[in-house]
Amino acid sequence: LEVIRGIEPRVADAIGAEIEDQRASLKLIASENYASPAVLLAMGNWLSDKYAEGTIGRRFYAGCRNVDTVESVAAEHARELFGARHAYVQPHSGIDANLVAFWAVLAARVESPALQRAGVRQVNDLTEEDWAALRRDLGGQRMLGMSLDAGGHLTHGFRPNISGKMFHQRSYGTNPETGLVDYDAVRAAAREFRPLILIAGYSAYPRLVNFRVMREIADEVGATLMVDMAHFAGLVAGKVLTGDFDPVPHAQIVTTTTHKSLRGPRGGMVLCDDSLADQVDRGCPMVLGGPLPHVMAAKAVALAEARQPSFRDYAQRIVDNSRALAEGLLRRGARLVTGGTDNHLALIDVSGYGLTGRQAEAALLESGIVTNRNAIPQDPNGAWYTSGIRIGTPALTTRGLGTAEMDEVAELIDTVLSRTTPGTTKSGQPSKATHVLEDGIAKQVAGRAADL
Ligand code: PLP
């Protein structure tokens, strides 16, 4: 930090403050974790200075032998860990991984004479007519994914993301009574909509998805099953999700981030079968620029860590902790979407405390508990204010907290939420954004949170 401070002290201070913040608070954001020192060190080095567009052994730049090594090692660990035929470790993030996958499926599945000529090296040969034909052939394809309020992700065909502009999208939700995925409804929607891509995977669904059934549905309507396992990749790696709940044997293409439950560096990855491998490898330069060799090195280290027996124990403890936290909250009267959890996350319906998600998120943050607000199914408060708080246990589990501590965390969350009331606007109207937390509670809870 001293080296950085000599050049730009504000950045050094922010890094130092971030370490303090992360140590002093309880990190319950379901998509965050703490990468190991080995992963962090693999990212901060000279590999960062290298350009390496292309794929292993076929680069557009000279001098890539060391990048070839780290990319090969990362891909090898990914294949072995997940039992995948092919792994592509270049995507810079989860969104990028999904873009690579969309392109690969479009390129492999959509018949387009223009596209036949659009291989990476011939792209400059395309005429204006070819380009027009390409756009016509690839445009207007259909994608079926989980709705946002049921826990789906923006990249699964929603308007604020390019996927919603590239594809005609339809969503499947969850059963309004149980909150669970209704496979008959997914099948009915697939039969009617006939998507090119059926996407499974989520950011905020607290239960398991049966990928065998999803593949049957995809096959029935001629769709490619793509699973975005960004959130639960660590549980797949740790063999907590196996059989019907492991997406890799069932989906033709699987995408993930590497920084959530998988506990690696911030980045993305694509796993696929042989039929899509060539197209996936064209991710750069089709939708990605030069890969980040230092991040691929950190992915290799994280994947090697995830292949160690201790990672299985870690993955199991994530789920044990998640269940313990959910049970602790339920015992104290909290309402949880679907009534509990089977994975690493749970969704508290904070309308039970008379709050919006935004109010609850702010009150918890003030008390040293970092969460994020999240829409719940049929959310009356929409995606901005929301009625939910999403909580997840990958980070606290990395810190070594166990089920006994989870009960205490549940106690702290319940204390804050039950001592918070909605605030008012300047003109005295009820506000969905502001909150009032009883005096002294924030300090008391933050102190207990810091001791955990
Ligand atoms: N897919 C899912 C299911 C996610 O939850 C997320 C991130 O929250 C992403 C993709 C995007 O990942 P990134 O933020 O790395 O682009």
Residues whose N, C-alpha, C, O or C-beta is under 5 A from the ligand:
A	BS01	PLP	S31 S93 G94 I95 H153 Y202 S203 D228 A230 H231 T257 G267
